[in-house]
Amino acid sequence: MQDLPNLILIGPMGAGKSTIGRLLAAELSRDFHDSDHEIQSRCGADIPWIFDVEGEAGFRDREAQMIDELTRLQGVVIATGGGAVLRKANRRCLSERGTVIYLFTTVEQQLRRTAKDRNRPLLQRPDREAVLREMFALRDPLYRSTADIVVRTDRRGPRSVVNDIVRRVTRLVDPLQCKA
């Protein structure tokens, strides 16, 4: 599987990008990078603090720099933050520097998966469902236009999603290799 380009996971919060990314990287014997974790590590601060101090625009500047840097690596698996597709420059970097996989999930599934998470600044509002629906309406077309592959994650275990991704990416690289 060394012929595979970078594999880049995009999608909304709660889609499983970090979990699936780690498993996918292990399955393919590749390094894994999570753009949000890399930002936190470099800043020495968590994302809510960055949002508080620099605002969303400041965070998005840091995110754009990190995406540019990570996508220049070779043969890696990258998980992006949910809002990475908001900037055209990010979408271009993602599309040009790897195979982009949109991990699709419903708003209902996002609500379940993020119910107790306090590290998501955009969800620290009274009506989380309305916020998620608004983000979905804005971002889903961006995810779809950026992605090479769309993989549904609802009601599926991470291992099943990883197997699906490996099969589908292999087909992209060598359509005759995988007929199933």
C-alpha positions in Angstrom: 0.0 0.0 0.0 3.0 2.3 -0.4 1.6 3.6 -3.7 -1.2 5.3 -1.8 -1.1 9.1 -1.5 -1.7 11.0 1.7 -5.1 10.1 3.1 -6.9 13.1 4.5 -10.0 12.8 6.6 -12.6 15.6 6.6 -16.0 15.9 8.1 -18.0 17.3 11.0 -17.2 17.1 14.7 -18.2 13.7 16.0 -17.7 11.9 12.6 -14.8 9.9 14.1 -11.9 11.5 12.2 -9.4 11.1 15.0 -10.3 7.6 16.0 -10.6 6.3 12.4 -7.5 8.2 11.4 -5.4 6.5 14.1 -6.8 3.0 13.1 -6.3 3.7 9.4 -2.7 4.8 9.9 -2.0 1.7 12.0 -3.6 -0.5 9.4 -1.5 1.0 6.6 1.7 1.4 8.7 1.7 5.1 8.3 2.2 8.1 10.5 -0.9 9.8 11.8 -1.4 13.5 12.3 -4.4 15.3 13.7 -4.4 19.0 12.8 -6.2 20.0 16.0 -3.9 18.1 18.2 -0.9 19.5 16.4 -2.1 23.0 16.9 -2.7 22.4 20.6 0.7 20.8 21.0 2.5 23.7 19.3 0.6 26.4 21.1 0.7 24.7 24.5 -3.0 25.5 24.9 -6.2 23.8 24.1 -8.6 24.9 21.4 -11.2 26.5 23.6 -8.4 28.7 25.1 -7.2 29.7 21.5 -10.8 30.5 20.6 -11.2 32.7 23.8 -8.0 34.6 23.2 -7.7 34.8 19.4 -11.3 34.2 18.3 -12.3 31.9 15.6 -10.4 33.9 13.0 -7.1 33.5 14.9 -7.7 29.8 15.3 -8.5 29.4 11.6 -5.3 31.2 10.7 -3.4 28.6 12.8 -5.4 25.8 11.2 -4.6 27.0 7.7 -0.9 27.1 8.5 -1.0 23.6 10.0 -3.0 22.1 7.1 -0.4 23.6 4.6 2.4 22.1 6.6 0.8 18.6 7.2 -0.3 18.2 3.6 3.3 18.7 2.5 4.3 15.5 4.3 4.4 12.3 2.2 2.6 9.0 2.9 0.7 10.1 6.0 -2.9 9.9 7.3 -4.3 13.3 8.4 -7.4 14.1 10.4 -8.6 17.7 10.0 -10.8 19.8 12.2 -14.5 20.1 11.2 -14.1 23.7 10.0 -11.0 23.1 7.9 -13.0 23.2 4.7 -14.3 26.8 5.3 -11.2 28.4 3.7 -10.7 27.9 -0.1 -6.9 27.7 0.4 -7.4 24.8 2.8 -9.7 23.0 0.3 -7.1 23.5 -2.4 -4.2 22.1 -0.2 -6.3 19.1 0.8 -7.5 18.3 -2.8 -4.1 18.7 -4.4 -2.0 16.9 -1.8 -3.9 13.7 -1.1 -7.0 11.6 -1.3 -9.7 13.3 0.6 -12.2 11.2 2.5 -15.4 12.8 3.8 -16.6 10.9 6.9 -20.3 11.7 6.7 -22.5 11.5 9.8 -25.9 12.8 10.6 -26.6 15.7 13.0 -28.4 13.2 15.3 -25.2 11.1 15.5 -23.1 14.2 16.1 -25.4 15.1 19.0 -24.9 11.7 20.6 -21.2 11.6 20.1 -20.5 15.1 21.4 -23.1 15.2 24.2 -20.5 15.3 27.0 -17.6 17.0 25.1 -16.7 20.4 26.6 -13.7 21.0 24.3 -15.7 22.2 21.3 -16.1 25.9 21.5 -18.7 26.2 18.7 -21.0 23.9 20.7 -20.9 25.8 23.9 -24.3 27.3 23.3 -27.8 26.5 24.6 -29.2 24.9 21.4 -26.5 22.5 20.2 -28.8 20.9 17.7 -29.5 24.2 15.9 -25.8 25.0 15.8 -25.0 21.6 14.3 -27.7 21.9 11.7 -26.5 25.3 10.7 -22.9 24.1 10.4 -24.1 21.0 8.4 -26.0 23.2 5.9 -22.9 25.4 5.4 -20.2 22.7 5.4 -21.7 19.6 3.9 -21.5 21.0 0.3 -17.9 22.0 1.0 -17.0 18.6 2.3 -18.6 16.9 -0.7 -16.9 19.2 -3.3 -13.5 18.6 -1.6 -13.8 14.8 -1.1 -12.7 12.1 -3.5 -14.6 9.5 -1.4 -17.6 9.9 0.9 -17.9 7.2 3.7 -20.9 7.1 6.0 -20.0 6.5 9.7 -23.4 6.3 11.4 -24.1 3.0 13.1 -20.8 1.5 12.1 -17.8 0.6 14.2 -14.5 2.3 13.5 -12.9 -1.0 12.2 -15.7 -1.4 9.6 -15.2 2.2 8.4 -11.4 1.7 8.2 -11.9 -1.5 6.1 -14.3 0.3 3.8 -11.8 3.2 3.3 -8.9 0.8 2.6 -11.0 -1.1 0.0 -12.2 2.1 -1.7 -8.8 3.9 -1.7 -7.2 0.7 -3.1 -9.7 0.8 -5.9 -8.8 4.4 -6.7 -5.1 3.5 -7.0 -5.6 0.2 -8.8 -9.1 -0.5 -10.0 -8.2 -4.1 -11.1 -6.7 -5.0 -7.7 -10.0 -5.0 -5.8 -13.1 -6.2 -7.4 -15.3 -6.5 -4.3 
